[in-house]
Amino acid sequence: ERERVLGGDHPNTLVSRNNLAAAYESVGDLGRAIPLFERTLRERERVLGGDHPSTLVSRNNLAYAYRAVGDLGRAIPLFERTLRDYERGLGGDHPNTLVSRNNLAAAYESVGDLGRAIPLFERTLRERERVLGGDHPSTLVSRNNLAGAYRAVGDLERAIPLHQQTLTGRERVLGDDHPDTLVSRNNLAGAYRAVGDLERAIPLYERTLTGCERVLSQSHPLIAVVRANLVRARSAERLR
């Protein structure tokens, strides 16, 4: 109706097209979402300009969709441009800028470029702690992301304390059985297992699995991940 009454490039039509794309993305239908995100971005760039806040949202949305289908070659340049525009227009510590910086870091991590990912994760965590506080959910996400990046490069000395802080924060803010808390508990157990500390890893895996089975559907992928991790940890303990 908006296309018919207002035209294909009216700002309200662009909002509707973006919303429909996001709905397709939410159910995993990227084949229909991506063309809509692409068209919305083109129209917003033409009608509103490359630096308009709505254009930046569209650029980020399209980059995220490309990343979801594994097309990092197209996602990363969009994430890079979006971050530059947010930094220039909103400043380095605006919440939107922090989201954009985190997204770019995650994209670098996805292609194995930890040398560029880790400094961005570090800066994002510092700014979120300063602007949002240490227990804000976005800060907890950043702390988890940085811990995971440190672990990926084998820096367990820095990863483990961050995993511990993230778990403590999520237990306090979200509760013991929140899915994000369960992910953090699994992550910390994995870090302990990586350094051979099975005495701390196995009880955490057991507690995580119990929580997952209690609050998640039996088909949830996290249950299979935690169960497999627990089996590996117990096998390693028996081989000692």
Steps between C-alpha positions, in 0.01 A plus 500: 500500500780744574663423165168565326397813692834660590738358241793260518750747646287688754665489848203310646514248217870451571420434866246236396743335260767489770252350748391229259864413429570478873199270546624268224844504664350409837360175360822423313369588153810691388420432136207742524649727766823597323347641178266715711787622718702577185216698341429687824863602530517619138185706537603650833841596362328669205215667690650570842876502431783272599538640852135510608436295816244285320750433222756389756245263653433352155869460427551320831195278439622397156852431629356284778289305248803444276692375803215263588531327162881492524564774244769677702653646186198728466419529870834634627525808272146596600577458869819708455319782324216498753743529789686791336174684440375443855831615649493812285133582556431380854839469666709208614295408806140534378305177559443458124871544439577238762261253337662570164852452638398171660347381172816579307717324759278192480525501121880516517493215750282296264772511232775425754641853507547516879771761460236751397212353700656507847585874516145580391351266761728655764400855409131411488517343846681803648246741354198292604631467854545878513177601326258220594652354816659166577176302534311629198398208272694654209809530719465135596480409130819696434681336789395156375609586145843617611547193719417279205746684277778468757426131530509463120860623496594282797519782756322314781658720768293791377201296382417318824459807725273660239291184473475494881392866513246447224346200671482680835339802336248296305404295807442823691318690224324229299471209744654154517291342224489777240626368163783756496604390849503138387719595202741682734517203738580271207764744375670518838497121530658480156774741599574294813510184288742669259751552781445148637301607806242222479416524871336834430388432143294184557272635778433808289410288198271285719327804645465655153349186355250475786397861444472455124283192534276683746437823306568424133319277255664162448578595140690813599855481355663616824395177674688287246806725524516487880434125510784438253733727699420313820568163336838622374593642840410176680695298242804720555468453876492119464818508288700672772 
